[in-house]
Amino acid sequence: MYLEAAKRLKEQQDRDQTPPEVQQLDFEFVLFASSVIDYDYIMGLIAKLTQQKPGKLTMNREQLIGLIQSDAKFIDEREDIAEYIRGLPVNVALDEKQIRSGFERFKAEKKARELATMAEKHGLDVVALQAFVDDILRRHIFDGERLSELMAPLELGWKARTQKELALMKI
């Protein structure tokens, strides 16, 4: 809303017969500091991008990705958002709710693929590794005993198990 009002008033400033109050306004196109608002704003932009007619593009995918990547608030998710935007179907209009749920699904699937790759690389059961990770995240405590339990099915000696544990933790 702020951006729309600022744009409208900025257009008025460019005209000759503008009231002095409007002429003196100085707008900074700054998004609010709240990550919720920024996230909402970006999800809305993605939805608008998918709804644009091919001949009336106001912003393309790469411009939107550039906008996201330039904002420090998205440092943790910028690559995921960019990958998601690039993977959106062409000429399929999606609303903001579909964009949000699609992005959450995309992140969950990507996380599951990465965890499966990690489990395969280290010879671990995917379900057991997921339970181990979930337990650490839930408790906010790393449990060395649980790590040893995770490695138990590999039936390794203490030295090989220690090396395998260290290799897993390097990731």
RAURMO-V914950 format. One record per backbone hydrogen bond with DSSP energy under -1.0 kcal/mol. NH is the residue of the N-H (numbers start at 1). CO is the residue of the C=O. Records with the same first field share a line. If there is no record, write none. Layout:
NH->CO + CO
//
This chain:
5->1
6->2
7->3
8->4
9->5
10->6
11->7
12->8
13->9
14->10
15->12
18->16
23->19
24->20
30->28
38->34
39->35
40->36
41->37
42->38
43->39
44->40
45->41
46->42
47->43
48->44
49->45
50->46
51->47
56->53
64->60
65->61
66->62
67->63
68->64
69->65
70->66
71->68
74->71
75->72
78->74
81->77
82->78
83->79
84->80
85->81
86->82
87->83
88->85
99->95
100->96
101->97
102->98
103->99
104->100
105->101
106->102
107->103
108->104
109->105
110->106
111->107
112->108
113->109
114->110
115->111
116->112
117->113
118->114
119->115
120->116
121->117
122->118
124->119
129->125
130->126
131->127
132->128
133->129
134->130
135->131
136->132
137->133
138->134
139->135
140->136
147->143
148->144
149->145
150->146
151->147
152->148
154->151
155->152
161->157
162->158
163->159
164->160
165->161
166->162
167->163
168->164
169->165
170->166
//
